[in-house]
Amino acid sequence: MKRIDEKIDAMSELIYDPNKNAGPMNVVAFGSGSCSTIEKMLEYQHILDQIPGEDGFRITALVTNSKRSRAHEISRREGIPLIYNNLWSFVREQGLDPKVKANRDLPEIRTAFDENTKDLLLQAAEQNKFSIDLVALAGYMLIVQKPLLDHFSGRMINSHPADLSILNPDGTPKYTGDDAVFDAIIAEEEVTRTSIHIARKKVDQGEILVLSRPLKVDTDGMSELYRTCKYVDKHTQELFLQQDYTARKVPEEEQEFSLDAFCRMRARKIGWVGLHQELQKERCDYPAYLFTIEEIANGKFSLEGEEEKLKTVLYDGERMPYRGVRLDDLKKT
């Protein structure tokens, strides 16, 4: 049932205000691959649809950058509009070779690409007569750029498979990027968590809305793997890494030769980290993401602070520390 807590400070702004909108909150979901999180969102959406008096949310459109993404299949099955914008095709249209990673990474190219994605999305919204209350990055494999971030400022959320409240001495999140799970395990963290956060210009450094329940790590197993890797001489490490990069056709500019890279390669081949990450999706990612979207739709989350600065998250009118709502601190979710 929707409600707004009267304790919310006048200086704060709800991410979504259900009192000003009729019907469910409209969500546009971005995905690139299996879209498993989007599938979970749709399953939950259909459940909420059956509850009297519960407006909840609905996925009104999908955005993908990949022709292999299951977003195409989901769009056809659910009758949801799909915006497909492929970076490689876009780069080629600019007269550049998309096979060259440097061309795909050009700041002006990435900015123009996201400007184009934004325009296509807004056109689809106008044609199909839907509003965009929230953007959910759900396995979208491109770093979102200024045109989308600015247009949906404070209304774009992302899932990251690490506890972003664990900080480096300089105050930046310790476990960011694609190898966040591996990095946390190698650092012998006893548990991992998933963070649901506002997407901002600095990757994985937006305001944390929700931290999932913890998933225990087999630290002994990973520590043993790391110790074993350290006994392999550097020349042999580099030889195995080169063989792996060649087999996977990794571009030369993306190849890294270090002990950590060797450990990541060994962990991937053994499948141990991958297993942990799959468990984390089921036990951490999905529950935290669904909780976040539902509570945004219920008008529970707001942001307080100045523009261009990291804002304070409020949940149900209460200011949260820099970790947002930690699900294991709640009696019921």
C-alpha positions, 0 to 999 in steps of 0.5 A: 500500500502506498504512503508517504511518511510525514517525517520526510524533510522538506529539503529532500526529494522523493525518487518517485512520488506515488501521490503525484502519479496514478497507477504503477511506477513506470520503469525502463530496464536496460540489459545486455545479456541474459536479462535474468534480473529483468525476468525477476522484475517481471515475475514480481511485477505480475505478482504485485498485479494480483494484489488488490490496492497494490499499484507497484511498478511495471516495466514499460520499455526495454533498452539493449545494446546487443543483438544477442540479448534476451531483451529481444525475446522478452520484448516479443513475449511481454509486448514491451517496446524495445529500444535497440542501439548497438555501439559497434554499428554506431561507431561504423556509422561515424566512419570508424572501425568498431573492431578497434577498441580505442574507437569504441571508447572515444569520449565523443563517440560514447557521449554521442551514442548515449545521446542517441540512446536517450533520443530513441528512448524518449521517442518510444515513450512519446509514441507509446504514451508512457512516462519514465519514472525510473531507469533500472540498469540490470546487466547493462554492459556499457558504462552510462554516459552524461546524456543519460545520467543527466536526463535521469539524474537521481532516477537511475539505479544500478546493481553492483555485486560488492559492498560499496560501503567498504572504503579505501583510505581515500574514501573511495569504494574498495571493490568496484569494477568487473572483478569486484567479487574476485577482489573481495574474496582475494582480500579475504572478506568473510562475506560479500553483499550486493549494493543497489545504488544511484548511477552517477558519473563516477562508476560504482560511486553513487548513493547506496540505497540498499545493501543485500543480506550477506553471502558467506565466502569460502575464504579458506578455499580461495586463500589456498588458491591464491597461495598456490598461484604465488608459487608459480614463477612469473615467466610461467604465469605470463605464459599461461596468461598469454595462452588464455588471452589468445584462446579467448581472443582478448585484445592486446590493450586489455591484456594484463600480466600480474599475479592478480590476473593469473589468479583471476584466470585460475579462479575462472577456470576452476569455476569457484568464483563463478559459482559464488557469483551465481549464488550471489545473484540468486541470494543477494542481487535479485532480492535487493533489487526487487526490494529497492524498486518496490520501495521506490514505487511506495515512495519510501526513498528520497535524496537530500543534498546539493546538486553535483554532490553525493546526496544523503539517502532517506528511507521512510523519512530517516537519514541513512548512513553511507550504506543505505538500507541493509536488508539483514537489519530489517525484521521483515522485507 
